[in-house]
Amino acid sequence: MPRFRPAPLAAFLFSALLPGLLAGLHLAGLVLFLNPELPLSFAGLVRTGLRFSVPLALASLLLHLAVPPLRRSARRLLSLPWTLTAVFAAAAAGAAANASRFAFYLPPGVNDRLLRAALWLALAALLSFYTALLHSLHRRRYGPRSRALYAALVVLSIYAVVERRRAAELPPVTLPPVARLTPAPPPQIVVVTLPTAGLELLLPLAEQGQTPFLETLLDRGAVATLEAPAPFRAAAAGASLATGKLPFQHGLLARRRSGAEPLVRGGELRLLPWGFPLFLWHGSMGASRPVRSDDLAALPVWRVLPRLDLRVALVGVPLTDPPPPEVRWVVPAEHFEGGTATAPPELAALAQLFRVAPAELEPDLVGALGSEPLAEALAGDLWRSGLARRLLADRPELDLLWVHLPGLAVATRETFGGFVAATLEGRRSGRARRAAGQLLAYAAETDRILAALWDAMPRGDRLLVVASPSGIEAPRGWERLRGGVAQGPPLHGRTGRDGALILFGAGSREAGEPVAARAVDLVPTLYYLYGVPVPRDLDGRVLIELFPSAFLAARPLAFLPTYETLPPPAGR
């Protein structure tokens, strides 16, 4: 009986298209691993796999057509073992790399199972490579057993991913109900979030003598360093700062979410695999959208405190659009960028009264800033802080005012490298000195803003909290080497160093060495300051090191299961 030989065209198409089809299925499995809240279904996996497989299969076909040796070997199915080996290896590398990169953002069980799937895929790659190598060295034909082995590896690689993902499904969580609580007489707290304001920035600024209030905060306040997760994602870190929970609990992992229609009708992807171009998702999974306040899967502290009959106002805070229904006074961050409503609506007219245009800044100040983006950023910070001071004057009964000042991050990203080169490394570069002068000018204005907020707090039991989930660092590695070759240090800064937390005022410890903390520790510490029980479902802890022993003795710790089921305030 003659040996079966496929037609050259059919063999070529099979060899060229199968690797892309298989890669698409593995990519769909990786997406499911990174979004464990989405249910796993066979139909959804096939639909998503086909969405990814079509462009990948076409790319594989074009590659086979463009490379003559690959084209010739594909006609006899000789290229297929090697391309399958490449797909297995790439799938294993992608799973392992994403498990490592997003370890902080995935539930521990999901991350472990993704690593195990990577191990199975790596084993399939080794078996495939060894078999292909033996046949190539000895110029042997692929017999029925070899073909059966590759068929089994293809099927088992998909099964290993699906089986590991099914084992990683998150069980539903049932939270116990919580009764209404009445807190003790609360202090008045103003929380100011200053992105990139880590101690690596604040300490050198205080030493320059142009930020006297920051120097007072560092000398007389209670200070902690906030560990920045790697890789740092501003949206996830900000949500952790506001909820006291890790990203896999609050569910906000990026600034945007992509559609997941092929997987689940109406579903969305919280996390996209690292190392793939964005057009692959937008073209395959649907359009993306910015995250909203209702995307948070956990209650932020500003939604819990009103349910405890405390009065809260928010100015320029991200993740407050649409305004949370519990909070009476909200001006979302998007409002300062030209859109979105406020709560109440008439607060928008009041906010416009405090708007500052860059042209309204003093000419000397504009010259010191030396950059239009810095002038615009400072005008925005002045707008936010002016409105915040007005709310403190009009609403002295406020228990919590949370203000977000994003301008310092703009200044540090443009100038921190030059500031380090000129002030810390002693470089004589004119560009570096100008950048250092720009940052010092901006920091001096930020210092005045903080001092004015402190002076505007009307109550005696006042506490100022300055928080930044991450710091800033100067360029290093290749960027620094390239700057040296160009005979000038790089001027910009990079987000990623540890952030800072400073408590100044009633109840806080004076002076002392900075303590180690995380962004999730702010919320339980605020609950403790307000004299209410700390929920046990938070991932953070109360930073008792920031308070004197007498304060701790007078205010013992209390706990309860959760605030997620706390009923909203009456009439809301």
C-alpha positions as CSV (number, residue, x, y, z in Angstrom):
1,M,0.0,0.0,0.0
2,P,1.5,3.4,-1.0
3,R,2.5,5.8,1.8
4,F,0.0,8.7,2.3
5,R,1.4,12.0,1.0
6,P,-0.6,15.2,1.3
7,A,-0.7,17.4,-1.7
8,P,2.0,20.1,-1.5
9,L,-0.5,23.0,-1.3
10,A,-2.6,21.3,1.4
11,A,0.6,20.5,3.4
12,F,1.9,24.0,3.0
13,L,-1.4,25.6,4.2
14,F,-1.6,23.2,7.1
15,S,2.0,23.9,8.2
16,A,1.6,27.6,7.8
17,L,-1.7,28.1,9.5
18,L,-1.7,25.6,12.4
19,P,1.0,27.4,14.5
20,G,-1.0,30.7,14.3
21,L,-4.2,28.9,15.3
22,L,-2.6,27.2,18.2
23,A,-0.9,30.4,19.4
24,G,-4.3,32.2,19.3
25,L,-5.8,29.6,21.6
26,H,-2.9,29.9,24.1
27,L,-3.2,33.6,24.0
28,A,-6.9,33.3,24.8
29,G,-6.0,31.1,27.8
30,L,-3.5,33.7,29.0
31,V,-6.2,36.4,28.9
32,L,-8.5,34.2,31.0
33,F,-5.7,33.6,33.5
34,L,-5.1,37.4,33.9
35,N,-8.9,38.0,34.3
36,P,-10.0,35.3,36.7
37,E,-13.3,37.0,37.4
38,L,-14.5,36.1,33.9
39,P,-16.1,32.6,33.7
40,L,-14.5,29.9,31.7
41,S,-16.6,28.3,29.0
42,F,-15.7,26.2,26.0
43,A,-17.6,28.4,23.6
44,G,-16.0,31.6,24.9
45,L,-12.5,30.1,24.7
46,V,-13.1,29.0,21.1
47,R,-14.6,32.4,20.1
48,T,-11.7,34.3,21.7
49,G,-9.1,31.9,20.3
50,L,-10.5,32.4,16.8
51,R,-10.4,36.2,17.2
52,F,-6.7,35.9,18.0
53,S,-5.9,33.0,15.7
54,V,-7.0,34.7,12.5
55,P,-4.4,37.5,12.5
56,L,-1.7,35.2,13.9
57,A,-2.4,32.5,11.3
58,L,-2.2,35.1,8.6
59,A,1.0,36.4,10.0
60,S,2.4,32.8,10.0
61,L,1.2,32.3,6.4
62,L,3.0,35.5,5.3
63,L,6.2,34.4,7.1
64,H,6.1,31.1,5.3
65,L,5.6,32.8,2.0
66,A,8.4,35.3,2.6
67,V,11.1,32.9,3.7
68,P,12.0,30.4,0.9
69,P,13.6,27.6,3.1
70,L,10.5,27.7,5.3
71,R,8.2,27.6,2.3
72,R,10.0,24.6,0.8
73,S,10.0,22.6,4.0
74,A,6.3,23.4,4.7
75,R,5.3,21.7,1.5
76,R,6.5,18.4,3.1
77,L,5.3,19.2,6.6
78,L,9.0,19.4,7.8
79,S,8.7,22.9,9.2
80,L,5.7,22.1,11.4
81,P,7.6,20.4,14.3
82,W,9.9,23.4,14.6
83,T,7.1,26.0,14.4
84,L,5.0,24.0,17.0
85,T,8.1,24.0,19.2
86,A,8.3,27.8,18.9
87,V,4.6,28.2,19.8
88,F,5.0,25.9,22.9
89,A,8.1,27.8,24.0
90,A,6.5,31.3,23.4
91,A,3.3,30.2,25.3
92,A,5.4,29.0,28.2
93,A,7.5,32.2,28.2
94,G,4.4,34.4,28.0
95,A,2.7,32.6,30.9
96,A,5.8,32.7,33.1
97,A,6.6,36.3,32.3
98,N,3.1,37.5,33.0
99,A,2.9,35.5,36.2
100,S,6.1,37.1,37.3
101,R,5.2,40.6,36.2
102,F,1.7,40.7,37.6
103,A,2.3,38.7,40.8
104,F,1.2,41.7,42.9
105,Y,-2.0,42.1,40.9
106,L,-3.3,38.5,40.7
107,P,-4.8,36.4,43.5
108,P,-2.1,34.0,44.9
109,G,-3.9,30.9,43.7
110,V,-4.3,32.1,40.1
111,N,-0.7,33.2,39.9
112,D,0.5,29.8,41.1
113,R,-1.6,27.9,38.6
114,L,-0.4,30.1,35.8
115,L,3.2,29.2,36.7
116,R,2.2,25.5,36.6
117,A,0.7,25.9,33.2
118,A,3.9,27.5,32.1
119,L,5.8,24.5,33.3
120,W,3.6,22.1,31.4
121,L,4.0,24.2,28.2
122,A,7.8,24.3,28.7
123,L,7.8,20.5,29.0
124,A,5.8,20.3,25.7
125,A,8.4,22.6,24.1
126,L,11.3,20.4,25.2
127,L,9.7,17.2,24.0
128,S,8.8,18.8,20.7
129,F,12.3,20.2,20.3
130,Y,14.0,16.9,21.1
131,T,11.9,15.0,18.6
132,A,12.4,17.5,15.8
133,L,16.2,17.7,16.5
134,L,16.6,13.9,16.3
135,H,14.7,13.7,13.1
136,S,16.7,16.5,11.6
137,L,20.1,15.2,12.6
138,H,19.4,11.6,11.4
139,R,17.4,12.8,8.4
140,R,14.6,10.5,9.4
141,R,11.0,10.7,8.2
142,Y,8.2,11.5,10.7
143,G,6.4,8.2,11.1
144,P,3.0,7.6,12.7
145,R,4.3,7.6,16.2
146,S,6.0,11.0,15.8
147,R,2.9,12.4,14.2
148,A,0.8,11.0,17.0
149,L,3.2,12.6,19.6
150,Y,2.8,16.1,18.0
151,A,-0.9,15.7,17.9
152,A,-1.0,14.7,21.5
153,L,1.3,17.6,22.5
154,V,-1.0,20.1,20.7
155,V,-4.1,18.7,22.5
156,L,-2.5,18.3,25.9
157,S,-1.0,21.8,25.8
158,I,-4.5,23.2,25.4
159,Y,-5.9,20.9,28.0
160,A,-3.2,21.8,30.5
161,V,-4.0,25.5,30.1
162,V,-7.8,25.0,30.4
163,E,-7.5,22.6,33.3
164,R,-5.2,24.9,35.3
165,R,-7.4,27.9,34.6
166,R,-10.6,26.0,35.7
167,A,-8.8,25.1,39.0
168,A,-8.0,28.8,39.4
169,E,-11.7,30.0,39.4
170,L,-12.4,32.2,42.3
171,P,-15.1,31.0,44.7
172,P,-17.9,33.5,45.4
173,V,-17.5,35.4,48.7
174,T,-20.4,36.0,51.0
175,L,-19.9,38.8,53.4
176,P,-21.8,39.1,56.7
177,P,-24.2,42.0,57.2
178,V,-23.0,44.9,59.4
179,A,-25.2,47.1,61.5
180,R,-24.9,50.9,61.6
181,L,-22.2,52.3,63.9
182,T,-21.8,55.6,65.6
183,P,-18.2,56.8,65.8
184,A,-16.6,58.7,68.7
185,P,-16.2,62.5,68.2
186,P,-14.0,62.4,65.1
187,P,-11.0,64.6,64.3
188,Q,-10.9,66.8,61.2
189,I,-8.6,65.2,58.6
190,V,-7.4,66.6,55.3
191,V,-5.7,64.0,53.1
192,V,-3.6,65.5,50.3
193,T,-2.3,63.0,47.7
194,L,0.9,64.2,46.0
195,P,2.0,61.7,43.3
196,T,5.8,61.1,43.1
197,A,6.4,62.8,46.5
198,G,8.6,60.2,48.0
199,L,11.3,60.8,50.6
200,E,14.0,60.8,47.9
201,L,12.4,64.0,46.7
202,L,11.0,65.5,49.9
203,L,14.2,65.3,52.0
204,P,16.5,67.0,49.4
205,L,13.8,69.7,48.9
206,A,13.6,70.4,52.6
207,E,17.4,70.7,52.7
208,Q,17.3,73.5,50.0
209,G,15.6,75.9,52.5
210,Q,12.8,76.9,50.1
211,T,10.1,74.6,51.5
212,P,9.8,75.5,55.2
213,F,6.4,73.9,55.7
214,L,7.6,70.6,54.2
215,E,10.6,70.8,56.5
216,T,8.3,71.2,59.4
217,L,6.2,68.2,58.3
218,L,9.3,66.0,58.1
219,D,10.8,67.2,61.4
220,R,7.7,67.2,63.5
221,G,5.4,64.8,61.8
222,A,5.1,61.0,61.8
223,V,6.7,59.7,58.6
224,A,6.4,56.4,56.8
225,T,7.7,55.1,53.5
226,L,5.1,53.4,51.2
227,E,6.4,50.4,49.3
228,A,5.7,50.8,45.6
229,P,4.6,47.6,43.8
230,A,6.5,46.5,40.7
231,P,5.5,47.1,38.0
232,F,4.0,50.3,39.3
233,R,0.5,51.1,38.0
234,A,-0.9,54.5,39.2
235,A,-4.5,53.5,38.9
236,A,-4.1,50.3,40.9
237,A,-2.0,52.0,43.5
238,G,-4.5,54.9,43.9
239,A,-7.3,52.4,44.3
240,S,-5.4,50.5,47.0
241,L,-4.7,53.8,48.8
242,A,-8.4,54.5,48.8
243,T,-9.8,51.1,49.6
244,G,-7.1,49.5,51.8
245,K,-7.2,46.4,49.6
246,L,-4.8,44.8,47.1
247,P,-5.6,45.1,43.3
248,F,-7.1,41.7,42.9
249,Q,-9.7,42.6,45.6
250,H,-10.6,46.1,44.4
251,G,-10.5,45.0,40.7
252,L,-9.0,48.2,39.2
253,L,-5.7,47.2,37.6
254,A,-5.3,49.8,34.8
255,R,-6.7,53.2,33.6
256,R,-8.7,51.6,30.9
257,R,-10.7,48.5,30.3
258,S,-11.1,46.6,27.1
259,G,-14.2,44.7,26.0
260,A,-14.4,41.0,26.3
261,E,-17.4,40.2,24.2
262,P,-16.0,37.0,22.6
263,L,-15.5,35.6,26.1
264,V,-18.6,36.8,28.0
265,R,-21.4,39.0,26.8
266,G,-21.0,42.4,28.4
267,G,-17.7,41.3,30.0
268,E,-14.5,43.5,30.3
269,L,-10.8,42.8,30.7
270,R,-9.2,44.3,33.8
271,L,-5.7,43.2,32.9
272,L,-4.1,42.8,29.4
273,P,-1.1,40.5,28.9
274,W,2.2,42.2,28.9
275,G,4.4,42.1,25.8
276,F,1.7,42.3,23.2
277,P,0.7,45.4,21.1
278,L,-2.5,47.1,22.1
279,F,-4.0,47.0,18.6
280,L,-4.2,43.2,19.0
281,W,-6.8,43.7,21.9
282,H,-8.6,46.6,20.4
283,G,-9.0,44.9,17.1
284,S,-9.9,41.5,18.6
285,M,-11.8,42.2,21.8
286,G,-13.5,45.5,21.1
287,A,-13.0,49.2,22.1
288,S,-11.6,50.2,25.5
289,R,-12.9,52.8,27.9
290,P,-11.6,54.7,30.9
291,V,-12.4,53.3,34.3
292,R,-15.1,54.9,36.4
293,S,-15.8,55.1,40.1
294,D,-18.4,52.3,39.9
295,D,-15.7,49.9,38.5
296,L,-14.2,49.6,42.0
297,A,-15.2,46.2,43.4
298,A,-14.5,47.4,47.0
299,L,-15.8,50.4,48.8
300,P,-13.3,53.3,49.1
301,V,-13.0,55.0,52.5
302,W,-14.9,58.0,51.3
303,R,-18.0,55.9,50.7
304,V,-17.8,54.1,54.0
305,L,-17.4,57.1,56.3
306,P,-20.7,58.8,55.2
307,R,-22.4,55.5,56.1
308,L,-20.9,56.1,59.6
309,D,-22.5,59.6,59.7
310,L,-19.2,61.4,59.0
311,R,-19.1,64.3,56.5
312,V,-16.8,63.9,53.5
313,A,-15.8,66.2,50.6
314,L,-13.6,65.3,47.6
315,V,-11.7,67.7,45.4
316,G,-9.9,66.5,42.2
317,V,-9.7,62.9,43.4
318,P,-9.5,60.2,40.7
319,L,-12.1,57.4,40.7
320,T,-14.9,59.8,41.8
321,D,-16.7,60.1,38.4
322,P,-19.6,59.6,38.5
323,P,-19.7,61.1,42.0
324,P,-20.3,58.5,44.7
325,P,-23.9,58.7,46.0
326,E,-22.9,58.8,49.6
327,V,-20.6,61.8,49.4
328,R,-22.3,65.2,49.5
329,W,-19.5,67.4,48.1
330,V,-17.6,66.0,45.1
331,V,-15.6,67.7,42.4
332,P,-14.1,64.8,40.3
333,A,-10.7,65.0,38.8
334,E,-12.3,65.0,35.3
335,H,-14.1,68.2,36.1
336,F,-10.8,70.1,36.2
337,E,-10.1,68.8,32.8
338,G,-13.2,70.3,31.2
339,G,-16.0,67.8,31.9
340,T,-18.2,65.8,34.2
341,A,-20.7,66.9,36.8
342,T,-20.2,67.8,40.4
343,A,-22.2,66.8,43.5
344,P,-24.2,68.8,44.2
345,P,-24.5,70.3,40.7
346,E,-24.3,73.9,42.0
347,L,-20.8,73.2,43.3
348,A,-19.6,73.5,39.7
349,A,-20.3,77.3,39.7
350,L,-18.4,77.7,43.0
351,A,-15.5,75.7,41.5
352,Q,-15.3,78.0,38.5
353,L,-14.8,81.0,40.9
354,F,-11.4,79.6,41.9
355,R,-10.2,78.6,38.5
356,V,-6.6,79.8,37.8
357,A,-5.4,80.3,34.3
358,P,-1.6,80.0,33.6
359,A,-1.7,83.6,32.3
360,E,-2.8,84.7,35.7
361,L,0.4,83.5,37.4
362,E,3.0,86.1,38.4
363,P,5.5,86.7,35.5
364,D,8.5,86.0,37.8
365,L,6.9,82.7,38.8
366,V,6.3,81.7,35.2
367,G,9.9,82.6,34.4
368,A,11.1,80.4,37.3
369,L,9.0,77.5,36.2
370,G,10.3,77.9,32.6
371,S,7.9,75.5,31.0
372,E,4.3,75.8,29.8
373,P,3.3,72.3,31.1
374,L,4.6,73.3,34.6
375,A,2.7,76.5,34.6
376,E,-0.5,74.7,33.6
377,A,0.1,72.1,36.3
378,L,0.6,74.7,39.0
379,A,-2.5,76.6,37.9
380,G,-4.5,73.3,38.2
381,D,-3.1,72.7,41.7
382,L,-3.9,76.3,42.8
383,W,-7.4,75.8,41.4
384,R,-7.9,72.6,43.4
385,S,-6.4,74.0,46.6
386,G,-8.4,77.3,46.4
387,L,-11.7,75.3,46.2
388,A,-10.6,73.0,49.0
389,R,-9.9,76.0,51.3
390,R,-13.3,77.4,50.5
391,L,-15.0,74.2,51.4
392,L,-13.2,74.1,54.7
393,A,-14.4,77.7,55.4
394,D,-18.0,77.0,54.3
395,R,-18.2,73.6,55.9
396,P,-16.2,73.6,59.1
397,E,-18.1,70.5,60.2
398,L,-16.3,68.4,57.5
399,D,-14.6,65.3,59.0
400,L,-12.6,64.4,55.9
401,L,-11.5,66.5,53.0
402,W,-9.5,64.6,50.4
403,V,-7.6,66.7,47.8
404,H,-5.6,65.4,44.9
405,L,-2.8,67.6,43.6
406,P,-1.3,66.0,40.4
407,G,0.9,68.9,39.4
408,L,4.1,67.9,41.3
409,A,4.2,64.7,39.3
410,V,4.3,66.7,36.1
411,A,7.2,68.8,37.4
412,T,9.2,65.8,38.7
413,R,8.8,63.8,35.5
414,E,10.2,66.7,33.5
415,T,13.0,67.8,35.8
416,F,14.0,65.3,38.5
417,G,16.9,63.9,36.6
418,G,18.4,67.4,36.2
419,F,17.6,68.1,39.9
420,V,19.6,65.1,41.0
421,A,22.5,65.9,38.7
422,A,22.8,69.5,39.8
423,T,22.0,69.3,43.5
424,L,23.0,65.8,44.6
425,E,25.8,64.9,42.1
426,G,27.3,68.3,41.7
427,R,27.1,68.4,37.9
428,R,27.8,71.8,36.3
429,S,25.6,71.3,33.3
430,G,23.5,74.4,32.6
431,R,20.5,72.3,31.5
432,A,20.6,70.4,34.8
433,R,20.8,73.6,36.8
434,R,17.8,75.1,35.0
435,A,15.8,71.9,35.6
436,A,16.8,72.0,39.3
437,G,15.6,75.6,39.5
438,Q,12.3,74.7,37.9
439,L,11.7,71.9,40.4
440,L,12.6,74.1,43.3
441,A,10.2,76.8,42.1
442,Y,7.4,74.3,41.8
443,A,8.2,72.7,45.2
444,A,8.1,76.1,46.8
445,E,4.6,76.8,45.5
446,T,3.5,73.3,46.6
447,D,4.9,74.1,50.0
448,R,2.7,77.2,50.2
449,I,-0.3,75.3,49.1
450,L,0.1,72.7,51.9
451,A,0.7,75.4,54.5
452,A,-2.4,77.3,53.3
453,L,-4.5,74.1,53.6
454,W,-3.2,73.5,57.1
455,D,-4.1,77.1,58.1
456,A,-7.5,76.8,56.6
457,M,-8.5,73.9,58.8
458,P,-10.9,75.5,61.3
459,R,-11.1,72.8,64.0
460,G,-8.6,72.3,66.8
461,D,-8.4,68.5,66.5
462,R,-7.0,68.8,63.0
463,L,-4.7,66.3,61.2
464,L,-3.0,66.8,57.8
465,V,-2.1,63.6,55.9
466,V,0.2,63.9,52.9
467,A,0.3,60.6,50.9
468,S,2.0,59.5,47.8
469,P,1.8,55.8,46.7
470,S,5.1,56.1,44.8
471,G,8.1,58.3,44.5
472,I,10.4,59.4,41.7
473,E,13.8,58.4,40.6
474,A,16.4,59.7,38.2
475,P,17.1,57.8,34.9
476,R,19.6,55.0,35.2
477,G,21.1,52.2,33.1
478,W,20.9,52.8,29.4
479,E,19.2,56.2,29.7
480,R,22.0,57.5,32.0
481,L,24.7,56.1,29.7
482,R,23.1,57.7,26.7
483,G,23.0,61.0,28.6
484,G,26.7,60.7,29.3
485,V,27.5,60.1,25.7
486,A,25.4,63.1,24.8
487,Q,27.5,65.2,27.3
488,G,24.5,66.1,29.4
489,P,22.5,64.2,32.1
490,P,19.0,63.2,31.3
491,L,16.6,65.7,32.9
492,H,13.4,63.7,33.3
493,G,12.4,61.4,36.2
494,R,10.8,58.0,36.3
495,T,8.0,56.8,38.6
496,G,8.6,53.7,40.7
497,R,10.5,54.4,43.9
498,D,8.8,54.0,47.3
499,G,6.2,56.7,48.2
500,A,5.7,58.5,51.5
501,L,3.0,59.0,54.1
502,I,3.2,62.0,56.6
503,L,0.8,62.6,59.5
504,F,1.0,66.1,61.1
505,G,-1.2,67.4,63.8
506,A,-3.5,66.0,66.5
507,G,-2.7,62.5,67.6
508,S,0.4,61.9,65.5
509,R,3.8,61.1,66.9
510,E,6.4,63.8,66.7
511,A,9.7,63.1,64.9
512,G,11.2,59.6,64.8
513,E,12.6,57.4,62.1
514,P,10.3,56.6,59.0
515,V,8.5,53.4,59.4
516,A,7.9,50.9,56.6
517,A,4.4,50.7,55.3
518,R,2.2,50.1,52.2
519,A,-0.5,52.1,50.4
520,V,-3.1,49.7,51.8
521,D,-2.2,50.8,55.3
522,L,-3.7,54.3,55.0
523,V,-7.4,53.3,55.1
524,P,-7.2,51.1,58.3
525,T,-5.2,53.9,59.9
526,L,-7.9,56.4,59.0
527,Y,-10.6,54.1,60.5
528,Y,-8.6,53.9,63.7
529,L,-8.2,57.7,63.9
530,Y,-12.0,58.1,63.5
531,G,-12.5,55.7,66.4
532,V,-14.4,53.1,64.5
533,P,-13.6,49.3,64.2
534,V,-11.1,48.3,61.5
535,P,-12.6,45.7,59.1
536,R,-10.7,42.5,58.9
537,D,-11.1,42.1,55.1
538,L,-8.6,44.9,54.5
539,D,-5.1,43.9,53.3
540,G,-3.5,46.8,55.3
541,R,-2.9,47.3,58.9
542,V,-3.1,50.2,61.4
543,L,0.2,52.0,61.5
544,I,0.4,52.2,65.3
545,E,4.1,53.2,65.1
546,L,2.9,56.7,64.0
547,F,1.1,57.4,67.2
548,P,2.4,58.1,70.8
549,S,1.8,55.5,73.5
550,A,-0.6,57.8,75.4
551,F,-2.8,58.1,72.3
552,L,-2.8,54.3,71.7
553,A,-3.7,53.7,75.3
554,A,-6.7,56.0,75.1
555,R,-7.9,54.5,71.8
556,P,-7.8,50.7,71.8
557,L,-8.1,48.8,68.5
558,A,-11.4,47.2,67.6
559,F,-12.3,45.0,64.6
560,L,-15.3,43.8,62.7
561,P,-15.6,41.5,59.6
562,T,-16.3,44.1,56.8
563,Y,-17.8,47.4,55.8
564,E,-18.8,46.2,52.4
565,T,-22.3,45.3,53.6
566,L,-22.8,48.5,55.7
567,P,-26.1,50.0,54.7
568,P,-26.0,53.5,53.0
569,P,-27.1,56.5,54.9
570,A,-30.8,57.1,55.2
571,G,-32.4,59.1,52.4
572,R,-29.6,58.3,49.9
